[in-house]
Amino acid sequence: MTEHTARDELGPLAVRRVRLEPGQRARSCAHESTPVLFYTEPGSLLLSAWPAQARWCIEDGSLDKHYGHRHFRALKAAPGSESTWCSEIRMHDYLVPSSVGDSESLGINSASDPYTYISEIRFSAARTMPTCMDREALDCCIVDELLADVTPTLPLLKLPRDGGAYAFAHAASAEGSDNEVEEDLFVAPQVDTSFFRWCRCRRQRWSKLRRWLPMYRWFLCGIGGSGLGLHRDPHFSMFWNACLFGRKRWCLFPPCTPEELILPSSQQNTPSPVKVQGITGNFDEPLPSAKYLPAASAQAWFEQEYPRVRALHTEAQKAGRRNGIGMIEFVQESGEIVVCPGGWWHVVMVLELSVT
């Protein structure tokens, strides 16, 4: 295993990069305190255990072959708003926008519209539910093909897959049943699968949660320029992001970073002073009259906010704060996995057609 962090004298900080060597013991990444990028040489080695490495390939048409007929949830930045529109688009129409299909009926042309981004969560739920909660019943559940494509354990990296436990705890805590959460999560430690826990949650509270889906696992696909605006993940949960194909540009900020520093309100009309350890300046310039806002679109954030935020970061460095405002920037290549602790602000812009 090789670990290094390189960075320029001034400018955004580099992400901590860890190279995993073939044959080494699988490394756990559940307790990282700062963002980390894991990679191997060759790049395809890290994710080689996943069928998705072959089934989601874009260049040879495998993604279109296996999922071109299927409808996926797509998010589109709403012009002049910090919100996104949610719709459905057939994968084939997204990959081949010249075809006649849902893309035209929805007014979506993925070849020229970087503000549309496939973000699918529905494959997290099982297609069939167990009638009794035991290991045999769990094994008989039919899971989505997308989930099966990324189910095998990676030999070099232990990825946390406790989304089901997180979803169950969130649902129960929302009802004020903290004691029940503790009992359900730890009464049967021998059954330690997230899907089992989520099945139990769904069975016991079906009447109240029948329209609720756990937002902890996403299938993402986007063209160059696409991606969500600057944000933090729900409930400050940690996350990992495995890029199977394509390249993506990342920019991250520590949890303590004030939101108004990196994402000024669209309603703001006058500059407001910003203080960073003795630095005071009107860095919050009024937003230009743009069609899309940085809170909804990654491309809009990099175009409208990145120069201002980078300038603030370098000014802090010049004033003696070595790490500036903690701004980290890097490019994630195909076959690499990014692991990020909870609470970090991040914006990810796709540089070329990518699947994650």
BELTA-V992874 format. One record per pair of residues at least 6 apart in sequence whose C-alpha atoms are under 6 Angstrom apart, sorted by sequence separation. I is the first residue (numbers start at 1). J is the second residue. D is the distance in whole Angstrom. If there is no record, write none. Layout:
I,J,D
I,J,D
//
This chain:
7,13,6
40,46,6
56,62,6
57,63,6
78,84,5
274,280,5
294,300,5
7,14,5
55,62,5
56,63,4
77,84,4
130,137,5
274,281,6
293,300,6
294,301,4
317,324,5
6,14,6
55,63,6
76,84,5
273,281,5
316,324,5
75,84,6
76,85,5
273,282,5
75,85,6
93,103,6
272,282,6
5,16,5
75,86,5
271,282,6
313,324,5
74,86,6
97,109,6
169,181,6
272,284,6
313,325,5
4,17,6
74,87,5
89,102,6
97,110,6
128,141,5
271,284,5
3,17,6
73,87,6
74,88,5
128,142,6
271,285,5
3,18,4
73,88,5
127,142,6
2,18,6
72,88,5
94,110,6
127,143,6
270,286,6
2,19,5
71,88,6
72,89,5
126,143,5
269,286,6
1,19,6
71,89,5
1,20,5
17,36,6
19,38,6
71,90,4
1,21,5
16,36,5
17,37,5
18,38,5
19,39,5
20,40,5
70,90,5
19,40,5
123,144,5
68,91,5
68,92,4
64,92,6
165,194,5
164,194,4
168,198,6
164,195,6
162,194,5
165,197,6
164,197,6
168,201,6
164,198,5
77,115,5
76,115,5
76,116,4
75,116,6
75,117,5
74,117,5
74,118,4
73,118,6
74,119,6
73,119,6
73,120,5
167,214,5
298,349,5
163,216,5
229,294,5
230,295,6
229,295,4
229,296,4
228,296,6
229,297,4
228,297,5
229,298,4
228,298,5
227,298,5
253,326,6
225,299,5
253,327,5
252,327,6
252,328,5
251,328,6
251,329,4
250,329,6
250,330,5
249,331,5
248,331,6
248,332,5
247,332,6
247,333,5
246,334,5
255,343,5
245,334,5
255,344,5
244,334,5
254,344,5
243,334,5
244,335,5
253,344,6
243,335,6
253,345,5
243,336,6
252,345,5
252,346,4
242,337,4
251,346,6
121,217,6
241,337,5
251,347,5
52,149,5
121,218,5
241,338,5
250,347,6
51,149,5
120,218,5
240,338,5
250,348,5
50,149,6
120,219,5
240,339,4
249,348,6
50,150,5
119,219,6
249,349,5
119,220,5
239,340,6
248,349,6
50,152,6
118,220,5
238,340,6
248,350,4
118,221,5
238,341,4
248,351,5
238,342,4
247,351,5
49,154,6
117,222,5
237,342,4
247,352,6
236,342,5
246,352,6
236,343,4
246,353,6
246,354,4
117,226,6
245,354,5
245,355,5
114,225,5
115,226,5
244,355,6
114,226,4
244,356,6
232,345,5
243,356,4
231,345,5
242,356,6
231,346,6
230,346,6
230,347,4
229,347,6
227,348,6
227,349,5
226,349,6
225,349,6
226,350,5
225,350,5
224,350,5
225,351,6
224,351,4
224,352,4
26,155,6
223,352,6
224,353,6
26,156,4
27,157,5
28,158,5
30,160,6
223,353,4
26,157,5
27,158,6
222,353,6
222,354,6
221,354,6
221,355,5
220,355,6
220,356,5
80,291,5
82,293,6
79,291,5
80,292,5
79,292,5
82,295,5
83,296,6
82,296,5
77,296,5
44,335,5
43,335,5
39,336,5
38,336,6
38,337,5
37,337,6
37,338,4
36,338,6
11,314,6
36,339,5
35,339,6
35,340,4
33,341,6
13,327,6
14,328,6
12,327,5
13,328,5
12,328,5
12,329,6
//
